[in-house]
Amino acid sequence: MKALFLDDIRTPETANSYMQLPIYIQADWVVVRNYDEFVSWVETNGVPDLISFDHDLADAHYNQQNFEYKDDEEEKTGYHCAKWLIDYCLDHKKKVPTRIIVHSMNPIGSLNIKSLFETYFKVYKVDYEPIQENPYFDRIDPRFFL
């Protein structure tokens, strides 16, 4: 099984510390750190069977004064990788992986990645495994998103 782990800092082992998923210990992960490495790896090695996504792939996504998130396209995010992957699979008649994990600490970014894949799977009527995401998001007050 080809397993790809996208994160600028963390490793599968550190993601397992909060995700608590055995696959982080069982799989032989390849780690890529940014959009360019992600695209290059997929183009060279083919579409992986399993992908674990981080959303924020660089400090550039945060205002260093107050740590507010900003998205001014300075650096591509995990969402951009997910969108590229779906487009790549459609263009090259490849199957989109049905095993997706979103280990990001960014709740909005995680939801965007998860929603992108779930929409694809529903529109194209693809059976898929439920997308795992950070379990701490279950504890966040929904008013946080308003």
C-alpha positions in Angstrom: 0.0 0.0 0.0 1.3 3.4 -1.0 0.7 5.9 1.9 1.5 9.6 1.5 1.7 12.0 4.5 1.5 15.7 3.7 2.8 18.1 6.4 5.4 20.8 6.7 6.5 19.9 10.2 4.9 16.8 11.7 5.6 13.1 11.0 3.1 10.2 11.0 4.2 9.3 14.5 3.5 12.8 15.9 0.1 12.9 14.1 -0.7 9.5 15.8 -0.2 11.1 19.2 -3.5 13.1 18.8 -5.2 11.2 16.0 -4.9 7.8 17.7 -5.2 5.8 14.5 -3.2 2.5 14.2 -2.6 3.2 10.5 0.0 5.9 11.5 2.1 3.1 13.0 1.2 0.3 10.5 1.7 2.0 7.2 5.0 2.7 5.5 4.5 6.4 5.0 6.3 8.7 2.5 6.4 12.2 3.9 6.1 15.3 1.6 6.4 18.8 3.0 4.7 21.1 0.5 2.6 21.4 -2.6 5.5 21.0 -5.1 6.7 17.8 -3.4 3.2 16.5 -3.3 2.6 17.0 -7.0 6.1 15.7 -7.9 5.6 12.6 -5.8 2.2 11.7 -7.4 3.4 12.4 -10.9 6.5 10.2 -10.4 5.0 7.4 -8.3 1.3 7.4 -9.1 -1.7 8.0 -7.0 -1.3 6.6 -3.5 -3.8 4.3 -1.8 -3.9 6.5 1.4 -3.2 10.2 2.0 -3.1 12.1 5.3 -3.4 15.8 4.8 -2.3 18.8 6.8 -3.8 22.1 5.7 -1.4 24.9 6.6 1.9 24.0 5.0 4.0 27.1 5.9 4.4 29.8 8.4 3.4 32.2 5.6 -0.2 31.4 6.3 -0.1 33.2 9.6 0.4 36.9 10.5 3.4 36.7 12.8 2.2 39.6 14.9 -1.1 38.1 16.1 -1.0 34.6 14.5 -4.2 35.2 12.6 -4.7 33.0 9.5 -4.3 34.6 6.1 -4.8 33.1 2.7 -3.1 35.3 0.2 -1.8 32.5 -2.1 1.8 33.1 -1.0 2.1 29.4 -0.4 -0.2 26.5 -1.4 -2.1 24.6 1.3 -3.2 21.1 1.8 -6.5 22.1 0.2 -4.7 23.1 -3.0 -3.0 19.6 -3.0 -6.3 17.9 -2.6 -7.9 19.9 -5.4 -4.9 19.3 -7.6 -5.1 15.5 -6.9 -8.8 15.3 -7.8 -8.2 17.3 -11.0 -5.2 15.2 -11.9 -7.2 12.0 -11.4 -10.0 13.2 -13.5 -7.7 14.4 -16.3 -5.7 11.2 -16.3 -8.6 8.8 -15.7 -7.1 7.6 -12.4 -9.1 6.6 -9.3 -9.1 9.2 -6.5 -7.9 7.5 -3.3 -10.9 6.5 -1.0 -8.8 6.4 2.1 -8.3 10.0 3.3 -7.2 11.3 6.7 -7.1 15.0 7.6 -4.8 15.4 10.5 -4.6 19.3 10.3 -4.9 21.4 13.5 -6.9 24.0 11.4 -10.6 23.2 11.8 -11.8 25.3 8.9 -9.0 24.0 6.6 -9.7 20.4 7.7 -13.4 20.9 6.9 -12.6 22.3 3.5 -10.4 19.3 2.5 -12.9 16.8 3.9 -15.8 18.5 2.1 -13.9 18.6 -1.2 -13.4 14.8 -1.1 -16.9 14.0 0.2 -18.4 16.1 -2.6 -16.3 14.4 -5.2 -17.3 10.9 -3.9 -21.0 11.8 -3.8 -21.1 13.4 -7.2 -19.2 10.5 -8.9 -21.0 7.9 -6.7 -17.8 6.4 -5.3 -17.8 4.2 -2.2 -15.3 5.5 0.3 -14.2 5.0 3.9 -15.4 7.7 6.3 -12.8 10.5 6.3 -11.0 10.7 9.6 -10.2 14.1 11.0 -8.7 15.6 14.2 -10.8 14.3 17.1 -10.4 17.5 19.1 -12.7 19.3 16.6 -15.6 17.4 18.2 -15.0 19.4 21.4 -15.0 22.8 19.7 -18.1 25.0 20.4 -19.9 25.4 17.0 -20.3 29.1 17.7 -16.6 29.3 17.0 -17.4 29.0 13.3 -19.9 31.9 13.2 
